[in-house]
Structures are given as C-alpha cells and as structure tokens.
Amino acid sequence: MGEQHEDQEHGAEPARPPLTAARAREVTAGLREAMDDVRRSVAVLAARVRDAHAARIWLPLGHNNWESYCDAEFGISRAQAYRLLDVARSLTVIHGAIAAGTETSRTRDSARPPRPRSTTACPSAP
C-alpha cells in the first residue's frame, strides 16, 4: 500500500504549488475575515433564538412547542432545535464571563493574600 498525503486522508484536494508569502497573507486575511463573519452571524442567531424561545414564539403562530415550530418554520429536527438553544445559552454564558472577566479577576486576585517571596537565591541549574 502506498503512503497517502495527510490532506488526502481527509478528503482534501492534493497540495498545490506553494504560494508566495504575500499571497499566503492575503488568503489568511480572507480566511480571518470569513471566520469573523461566521462568529458574528452565530452570535446574532444565538441571540435571536434565545429571545424567540423566551417569548414562546411558537404559541401565537399556532405551534404546540419549540420543536414543532422549528420543524415547520425551518425544517430542522428536534435535536437541531435544542442544539440551537444550547448554542444560544453557551454564548450568553461566554459573553457574560468575558464581560465580567477582568472584574472577576481583579476581585479574585485582591482577595488572595500575597505570596511570600523567597529571600534565598535560586540554585543554579547543573
């Protein structure tokens, strides 16, 4: 059996000739921009899903529950409907942790007594 290139094992196209550093930076910038767009879109979707679920949006539209609403309106399964809610909740928690991160860190750090400092010299490595 012959060796396979790592990219071929994952179904990717065979490697192309190397790019110039300038072109590689352009491609990387494009990837970064696309990833940022996806992050923003996921954050918007998560917020809208969270708000729709909290408002019990399915009731005025004649659905019995969240999963039947998601199936009828978006064609997604019960598991996918609840996965959207999980993503929305997770992003809310992450956003809260980031927003409070510096304040929590300062509070935690100031609550600890200072670590004693050694007055002896560090032994040198062999």
N, CA, C and O of each residue as an XYZ file, in Angstrom:
504
protein
N       0.836     -1.197      0.000
C       0.000      0.000      0.000
C       0.869      1.244      0.000
O       1.871      1.303      0.713
N       0.500      2.228     -0.784
C       1.281      3.453     -0.867
C       0.914      4.418      0.247
O      -0.158      4.327      0.845
N       1.828      5.344      0.511
C       1.547      6.351      1.531
C       0.587      7.383      0.979
O       0.622      7.714     -0.206
N      -0.274      7.890      1.853
C      -1.184      8.964      1.457
C      -0.732     10.240      2.125
O      -0.270     10.233      3.266
N      -0.868     11.323      1.410
C      -0.603     12.632      1.988
C      -1.691     12.901      3.022
O      -2.837     12.495      2.827
N      -1.354     13.576      4.116
C      -2.318     13.820      5.187
C      -3.597     14.480      4.676
O      -4.686     14.111      5.114
N      -3.494     15.453      3.757
C      -4.673     16.119      3.226
C      -5.567     15.148      2.468
O      -6.791     15.275      2.514
N      -4.977     14.181      1.772
C      -5.762     13.216      1.015
C      -6.550     12.299      1.938
O      -7.637     11.847      1.580
N      -6.014     12.020      3.122
C      -6.721     11.180      4.089
C      -8.017     11.836      4.535
O      -8.975     11.141      4.876
N      -8.062     13.139      4.536
C      -9.233     13.882      4.998
C     -10.097     14.359      3.845
O     -10.990     15.182      4.048
N      -9.855     13.864      2.649
C     -10.686     14.205      1.507
C     -10.386     15.558      0.887
O     -11.159     16.027      0.051
N      -9.289     16.200      1.266
C      -8.946     17.499      0.694
C      -8.265     17.297     -0.655
O      -7.815     16.200     -0.985
N      -8.201     18.357     -1.409
C      -7.512     18.303     -2.699
C      -6.022     18.086     -2.474
O      -5.493     18.439     -1.420
N      -5.350     17.510     -3.456
C      -3.884     17.382     -3.338
C      -3.252     18.764     -3.222
O      -3.809     19.759     -3.684
N      -2.090     18.805     -2.602
C      -1.398     20.083     -2.388
C      -1.093     20.748     -3.728
O      -0.755     20.087     -4.711
N      -1.220     22.044     -3.738
C      -0.896     22.850     -4.922
C       0.507     23.413     -4.752
O       1.094     23.308     -3.675
N       1.041     24.003     -5.798
C       2.366     24.630     -5.653
C       2.319     25.689     -4.552
O       1.283     26.322     -4.349
N       3.414     25.883     -3.851
C       3.438     26.847     -2.738
C       3.078     28.256     -3.199
O       3.370     28.662     -4.324
N       2.443     28.977     -2.302
C       2.095     30.374     -2.560
C       3.266     31.260     -2.156
O       4.146     30.855     -1.397
N       3.250     32.451     -2.673
C       4.220     33.434     -2.184
C       3.771     33.856     -0.793
O       2.611     33.672     -0.426
N       4.677     34.415     -0.031
C       4.324     34.876      1.316
C       3.230     35.942      1.248
O       2.320     35.957      2.076
N       3.324     36.835      0.255
C       2.327     37.899      0.114
C       0.945     37.304     -0.178
O      -0.054     37.719      0.410
N       0.897     36.327     -1.092
C      -0.393     35.699     -1.432
C      -0.929     34.911     -0.241
O      -2.135     34.911      0.007
N      -0.051     34.241      0.495
C      -0.476     33.490      1.684
C      -1.072     34.432      2.725
O      -2.045     34.085      3.395
N      -0.487     35.635      2.864
C      -1.052     36.616      3.809
C      -2.431     37.076      3.350
O      -3.327     37.261      4.175
N      -2.612     37.263      2.037
C      -3.920     37.661      1.504
C      -4.968     36.580      1.786
O      -6.076     36.877      2.235
N      -4.605     35.333      1.517
C      -5.538     34.226      1.750
C      -5.872     34.134      3.235
O      -7.030     33.944      3.608
N      -4.851     34.270      4.079
C      -5.066     34.217      5.531
C      -5.981     35.348      5.984
O      -6.856     35.131      6.822
N      -5.798     36.535      5.453
C      -6.663     37.670      5.803
C      -8.105     37.388      5.384
O      -9.043     37.714      6.111
N      -8.275     36.782      4.212
C      -9.617     36.424      3.755
C     -10.263     35.384      4.651
O     -11.450     35.474      4.964
N      -9.477     34.392      5.065
C      -9.995     33.377      5.994
C     -10.385     33.998      7.331
O     -11.434     33.682      7.892
N      -9.532     34.881      7.832
C      -9.813     35.547      9.114
C     -11.111     36.349      9.018
O     -11.944     36.308      9.923
N     -11.274     37.075      7.917
C     -12.487     37.872      7.717
C     -13.725     36.975      7.666
O     -14.749     37.291      8.271
N     -13.627     35.857      6.943
C     -14.766     34.929      6.848
C     -15.095     34.330      8.214
O     -16.267     34.181      8.560
N     -14.070     33.988      8.989
C     -14.304     33.435     10.320
C     -14.956     34.463     11.233
O     -15.855     34.135     12.008
N     -14.502     35.703     11.139
C     -15.123     36.770     11.932
C     -16.589     36.946     11.550
O     -17.441     37.149     12.415
N     -16.886     36.866     10.235
C     -18.275     36.969      9.772
C     -19.125     35.847     10.356
O     -20.251     36.081     10.793
N     -18.587     34.630     10.365
C     -19.327     33.488     10.914
C     -19.569     33.686     12.412
O     -20.668     33.433     12.906
N     -18.547     34.134     13.125
C     -18.715     34.364     14.571
C     -19.823     35.379     14.835
O     -20.666     35.188     15.712
N     -19.804     36.461     14.060
C     -20.859     37.480     14.247
C     -22.229     36.909     13.917
O     -23.194     37.155     14.641
N     -22.324     36.149     12.831
C     -23.607     35.557     12.437
C     -24.120     34.583     13.489
O     -25.312     34.569     13.795
N     -23.228     33.771     14.040
C     -23.633     32.821     15.076
C     -24.110     33.569     16.317
O     -25.088     33.171     16.948
N     -23.426     34.641     16.661
C     -23.841     35.424     17.830
C     -25.220     36.032     17.618
O     -26.046     36.028     18.530
N     -25.477     36.556     16.418
C     -26.794     37.128     16.108
C     -27.851     36.035     16.134
O     -28.914     36.221     16.726
N     -27.578     34.905     15.505
C     -28.528     33.790     15.503
C     -28.815     33.334     16.924
O     -29.973     33.125     17.288
N     -27.779     33.178     17.723
C     -27.966     32.717     19.098
C     -28.858     33.672     19.886
O     -29.750     33.235     20.613
N     -28.619     34.965     19.744
C     -29.438     35.949     20.462
C     -30.896     35.888     20.005
O     -31.809     35.969     20.826
N     -31.109     35.748     18.717
C     -32.476     35.685     18.200
C     -33.181     34.404     18.628
O     -34.368     34.423     18.952
N     -32.454     33.295     18.631
C     -33.032     32.019     19.084
C     -33.411     32.124     20.552
O     -34.514     31.742     20.945
N     -32.499     32.640     21.356
C     -32.766     32.794     22.795
C     -33.999     33.665     23.028
O     -34.865     33.318     23.831
N     -34.075     34.790     22.329
C     -35.207     35.703     22.503
C     -36.516     35.084     22.021
O     -37.557     35.245     22.658
N     -36.459     34.373     20.892
C     -37.667     33.727     20.355
C     -38.177     32.654     21.308
O     -39.381     32.544     21.542
N     -37.262     31.868     21.854
C     -37.676     30.811     22.776
C     -38.237     31.408     24.061
O     -39.256     30.945     24.573
N     -37.569     32.440     24.582
C     -38.040     33.087     25.811
C     -39.431     33.686     25.614
O     -40.234     33.700     26.547
N     -39.721     34.174     24.421
C     -41.032     34.767     24.121
C     -42.082     33.711     23.771
O     -43.244     34.038     23.528
N     -41.661     32.439     23.747
C     -42.561     31.338     23.376
C     -43.238     31.652     22.037
O     -44.460     31.600     21.896
N     -42.397     31.973     21.080
C     -42.824     32.435     19.764
C     -43.752     31.457     19.049
O     -44.540     31.864     18.196
N     -43.666     30.193     19.384
C     -44.467     29.171     18.707
C     -45.952     29.290     19.011
O     -46.781     28.898     18.189
N     -46.302     29.823     20.177
C     -47.726     29.866     20.561
C     -48.582     30.746     19.649
O     -49.594     30.266     19.137
N     -48.217     32.028     19.420
C     -49.076     32.847     18.559
C     -49.099     32.366     17.105
O     -49.982     32.742     16.334
N     -48.115     31.530     16.737
C     -48.084     31.017     15.367
C     -48.785     29.669     15.242
O     -48.771     29.050     14.177
N     -49.399     29.217     16.335
C     -50.208     28.008     16.301
C     -49.461     26.694     16.456
O     -50.009     25.636     16.147
N     -48.214     26.741     16.932
C     -47.460     25.510     17.154
C     -47.582     25.101     18.619
O     -47.752     25.945     19.499
N     -47.492     23.806     18.865
C     -47.634     23.298     20.232
C     -46.382     23.481     21.077
O     -46.466     23.594     22.300
N     -45.229     23.510     20.434
C     -43.984     23.596     21.196
C     -42.845     24.088     20.296
O     -43.016     24.301     19.096
N     -41.685     24.257     20.922
C     -40.496     24.759     20.233
C     -40.090     23.854     19.075
O     -39.812     24.329     17.974
N     -40.059     22.540     19.331
C     -39.599     21.638     18.280
C     -40.532     21.604     17.078
O     -40.064     21.517     15.943
N     -41.855     21.671     17.304
C     -42.757     21.666     16.151
C     -42.661     22.988     15.383
O     -42.797     23.008     14.160
N     -42.429     24.073     16.091
C     -42.209     25.375     15.458
C     -40.968     25.320     14.563
O     -41.013     25.736     13.405
N     -39.861     24.804     15.107
C     -38.611     24.729     14.334
C     -38.734     23.799     13.135
O     -38.168     24.064     12.075
N     -39.472     22.713     13.307
C     -39.673     21.780     12.193
C     -40.485     22.451     11.092
O     -40.113     22.395      9.920
N     -41.595     23.088     11.466
C     -42.479     23.695     10.473
C     -41.855     24.931      9.811
O     -41.979     25.119      8.601
N     -41.201     25.751     10.593
C     -40.679     27.016     10.067
C     -39.316     26.890      9.392
O     -39.026     27.616      8.441
N     -38.472     25.967      9.882
C     -37.099     25.894      9.389
C     -36.693     24.520      8.879
O     -35.608     24.356      8.321
N     -37.563     23.532      9.070
C     -37.266     22.188      8.604
C     -36.124     21.517      9.337
O     -35.380     20.729      8.752
N     -35.983     21.827     10.619
C     -34.905     21.195     11.391
C     -35.494     20.250     12.432
O     -36.637     20.406     12.863
N     -34.696     19.277     12.819
C     -35.140     18.256     13.761
C     -35.228     18.793     15.183
O     -34.760     19.891     15.482
N     -35.833     17.998     16.042
C     -35.938     18.334     17.461
C     -34.538     18.539     18.043
O     -34.294     19.503     18.769
N     -33.618     17.620     17.715
C     -32.246     17.727     18.228
C     -31.589     19.021     17.772
O     -30.921     19.690     18.560
N     -31.775     19.379     16.501
C     -31.188     20.622     15.993
C     -31.816     21.841     16.659
O     -31.125     22.818     16.950
N     -33.115     21.786     16.898
C     -33.804     22.904     17.547
C     -33.242     23.150     18.945
O     -33.016     24.294     19.339
N     -33.020     22.072     19.687
C     -32.489     22.226     21.038
C     -30.994     22.525     21.019
O     -30.479     23.157     21.941
N     -30.291     22.078     19.976
C     -28.882     22.427     19.842
C     -28.740     23.938     19.648
O     -27.810     24.549     20.176
N     -29.662     24.542     18.890
C     -29.649     25.998     18.733
C     -29.784     26.691     20.087
O     -29.089     27.667     20.370
N     -30.686     26.176     20.915
C     -30.851     26.754     22.247
C     -29.590     26.572     23.086
O     -29.187     27.482     23.811
N     -28.971     25.401     22.988
C     -27.728     25.165     23.730
C     -26.643     26.137     23.304
O     -25.928     26.678     24.148
N     -26.515     26.365     22.003
C     -25.521     27.318     21.495
C     -25.837     28.714     22.025
O     -24.943     29.432     22.473
N     -27.107     29.090     21.972
C     -27.509     30.417     22.454
C     -27.170     30.579     23.928
O     -26.637     31.612     24.333
N     -27.472     29.578     24.722
C     -27.183     29.655     26.167
C     -25.678     29.696     26.418
O     -25.199     30.470     27.247
N     -24.943     28.864     25.701
C     -23.490     28.826     25.876
C     -22.865     30.169     25.525
O     -22.011     30.665     26.260
N     -23.279     30.759     24.413
C     -22.725     32.046     24.020
C     -23.078     33.135     25.020
O     -22.278     34.039     25.260
N     -24.262     33.059     25.602
C     -24.654     34.028     26.625
C     -23.731     33.908     27.835
O     -23.278     34.917     28.375
N     -23.455     32.686     28.256
C     -22.575     32.458     29.402
C     -21.159     32.929     29.083
O     -20.519     33.589     29.902
N     -20.675     32.588     27.892
C     -19.326     33.002     27.487
C     -19.229     34.517     27.437
O     -18.260     35.098     27.926
N     -20.229     35.157     26.848
C     -20.219     36.620     26.757
C     -20.200     37.232     28.152
O     -19.460     38.183     28.406
N     -21.010     36.691     29.051
C     -21.030     37.189     30.428
C     -19.691     37.006     31.125
O     -19.236     37.886     31.855
N     -19.068     35.862     30.895
C     -17.771     35.604     31.516
C     -16.703     36.547     30.979
O     -15.851     37.025     31.728
N     -16.754     36.811     29.677
C     -15.781     37.730     29.078
C     -16.001     39.136     29.602
O     -15.049     39.831     29.959
N     -17.259     39.554     29.649
C     -17.574     40.905     30.112
C     -17.165     41.093     31.568
O     -16.681     42.160     31.946
N     -17.357     40.070     32.377
C     -17.032     40.166     33.799
C     -15.609     39.712     34.081
O     -15.134     39.838     35.210
N     -14.929     39.192     33.083
C     -13.617     38.586     33.261
C     -12.612     39.439     33.982
O     -11.981     38.974     34.931
N     -12.444     40.669     33.564
C     -11.422     41.493     34.200
C     -11.832     41.866     35.622
O     -10.985     41.916     36.514
N     -13.102     42.126     35.842
C     -13.553     42.477     37.192
C     -13.432     41.273     38.122
O     -12.971     41.406     39.256
N     -13.841     40.109     37.650
C     -13.745     38.891     38.455
C     -12.289     38.608     38.783
O     -11.958     38.242     39.910
N     -11.423     38.779     37.797
C     -10.014     38.517     38.007
C      -9.436     39.447     39.065
O      -8.690     39.003     39.937
N      -9.769     40.717     39.000
C      -9.269     41.667     39.996
C      -9.782     41.314     41.378
O      -9.032     41.362     42.353
N     -11.050     40.961     41.470
C     -11.637     40.612     42.762
C     -10.963     39.375     43.324
O     -10.588     39.346     44.496
N     -10.808     38.356     42.495
C     -10.184     37.120     42.944
C      -8.753     37.383     43.376
O      -8.323     36.902     44.424
N      -8.009     38.142     42.579
C      -6.611     38.392     42.890
C      -6.455     39.230     44.157
O      -5.527     39.004     44.934
N      -7.346     40.190     44.375
C      -7.205     41.042     45.548
C      -7.659     40.328     46.815
O      -7.290     40.742     47.915
N      -8.450     39.266     46.687
C      -8.909     38.522     47.849
C      -7.832     37.580     48.378
O      -7.888     37.165     49.535
N      -6.874     37.248     47.558
C      -5.799     36.349     47.975
C      -4.729     37.112     48.724
O      -4.385     38.238     48.365
N      -4.204     36.491     49.767
C      -3.064     37.142     50.418
C      -1.846     37.064     49.495
O      -1.727     36.112     48.724
N      -0.966     38.017     49.556
C       0.205     37.978     48.682
C       1.043     36.742     48.981
O       1.133     36.294     50.124
N       1.652     36.202     47.931
C       2.516     35.038     48.099
C       3.829     35.486     48.738
O       4.392     36.512     48.358
N       4.307     34.721     49.699
C       5.605     35.103     50.302
C       6.711     34.965     49.272
O       6.705     34.051     48.448
N       7.639     35.871     49.333
C       8.759     35.836     48.403
C       9.958     35.223     49.116
O      10.235     35.519     50.279
N      10.649     34.376     48.398
C      11.819     33.736     48.956
C      12.963     34.720     49.005
O      13.170     35.493     48.069
N      13.715     34.694     50.104
C      14.877     35.589     50.214
C      16.159     34.856     49.890
O      17.239     35.447     49.878
N      16.036     33.540     49.624
C      17.241     32.780     49.269
C      17.421     32.808     47.761
O      16.459     32.910     47.000
N      18.650     32.717     47.363
C      18.949     32.705     45.929
C      18.491     31.400     45.320
O      18.501     30.360     45.980
N      18.093     31.450     44.076
C      17.702     30.232     43.360
C      18.949     29.437     43.058
O      19.945     30.008     42.616
N      18.925     28.117     43.284
C      20.098     27.328     42.914
C      20.274     27.336     41.420
O      19.296     27.341     40.673
N      21.498     27.337     40.984
C      21.747     27.335     39.547
C      21.568     25.935     39.009
O      21.744     24.955     39.733
N      21.217     25.842     37.735
C      20.997     24.550     37.102
C      22.325     23.862     36.884
O      23.327     24.539     36.648
N      22.373     22.523     36.954
C      23.642     21.802     36.750
C      24.197     22.009     35.367
O      25.255     21.471     35.040
